[in-house]
Amino acid sequence: MSEILLINVTGRDKPGLTASITSIMNACSHQESGLEILDIGQSVIHDTLTWGALAWSIMVRLPEGREAAPVLKDLLFHFHELELQFNYQPISDTDYEKWVSEQGKNRYILTLLSRNVTAEQIARAANITADHGLNIDQITRLSGRRSLKTDSLESDKVQEQRTSSCLEFSVSGTSPDLGKLRADFLHISSELDVDVAFQEDSIYRRNRRLAVFDMDSTLIEAEVIDLLAEAAGVGNKVAEITERAMQGELDFNESFRERLAMLKGLDESVLAGIAEKLPMTEGAEKLLKSLNALGYKTAILSGGFTYFARFLQERLGIDYIFANELEIVDGKVTGEVKGEVVNGERKATLLKQIAQSEGVSLQQTIAVGDGANDLPMLSVAGLGIAFRAKPLVKQSARQSISTLGLDSILYLLGFSDKDLQVLNQDKS
């Protein structure tokens, strides 16, 4: 009768160690048969190797009734020579078949984003995962190792803003209420200054092909219409309406036309000065550079103005822009727009149209925005992300990022800092 063994080997990693381990296992079969490897996994953390194999000992072709003890004794001797720790555990046929049957269960990716990951953040996220009947199978660090040295010329605040930490958890199981699960993660996000993204581990996760972005308060850290209003002397009035519109308290079309009317008579020359000083959002340039290098198509879908979207298009290498065309007559803003207003519904429609023209499924699309008028496109995209968003938007969107910059979206796609370093080297 065959035996199934779970073998664990730990020790200091070095080149050729995997070859040595498998060679030892083969040698200990006494050439009568080979050990069949039913499962194998290896990870290296700070040069210490954890290596596990699930082996079916009948493939060693031992004579009927022969025990596995002699083989295990040989394994123990050879592993001791390599200064490796060795232990094993018999696995019953029932447990093995249960393990086989579970390989088709639901799988998810939980991504934890923070300036500096703490034990409390991990513990709270892990507890929520367990409370919802899910199991953490693997943890991977996507962010690079952080130096503890500080630059004396930089303030603590600046150094903190440059720090990004990310852990990726592979999770399996079935939650009875994914909506409640996401709500629980959102609760600790605001409490612990951490973002917890939870998404299905599907074939599309690392194979998105199109990314669309809101412009104001997403790609740039400003609402352009508010900047124009300041130049026109009606800054406070317009800013108040903008805030209420982004919170979802006002109809976008009506509030947009009301604000736009206050800009009537503004000199066209003001626009160029504002465009040159647009404050880029943290991580925007890195994100777009990486997406372009990876072959993504990108677009701006904005309720703002094409004048400024074109400026960003040239700076960031964006493929498509759709925004509102500000009407200018005799060098003056008329307070009107040309054509259809780009509102929330229009953004969702444009996303679908671009995806269709590029031959990309909606599951392969990413949409990023911060305001209530972005919710329609966030709900349509395969990966919809509320970025530093208003409370209503954060609660409604499937994913939310508030603690890090736009480039942290690359972590949600499964890319590590090491991946991006290789990407940048290949493009240089």
Salt bridges, closest charged atoms under 4 A:
GLU32 OE2 - ARG66 NH1 3.26
ASP74 OD2 - HIS30 NE2 3.42
GLU81 OE1 - HIS78 ND1 3.70
GLU102 OE2 - LYS98 NZ 2.54
GLU102 OE1 - LYS105 NZ 3.59
GLU120 OE2 - ARG124 NH1 3.80
ASP137 OD2 - ARG107 NH2 2.68
GLU154 OE2 - ARG162 NH1 2.41
GLU168 OE1 - ARG205 NH1 3.36
ASP184 OD2 - HIS132 NE2 2.87
ASP184 OD1 - LYS180 NZ 2.87
GLU191 OE1 - ARG124 NH2 3.23
GLU191 OE1 - HIS187 NE2 3.29
ASP201 OD1 - ARG205 NE 3.68
ASP214 OD1 - LYS347 NZ 3.12
GLU221 OE2 - ARG388 NH1 3.43
GLU249 OE1 - ARG244 NE 3.35
ASP267 OD2 - LYS332 NZ 3.18
GLU282 OE1 - ARG115 NH2 2.88
GLU282 OE1 - ARG388 NH2 2.85
GLU285 OE2 - ARG315 NE 3.26
GLU325 OE1 - ARG310 NH2 3.27
GLU340 OE1 - ARG346 NE 3.93
ASP370 OD2 - LYS390 NZ 2.90
ASP374 OD1 - LYS347 NZ 2.55
ASP407 OD2 - LYS286 NZ 3.67
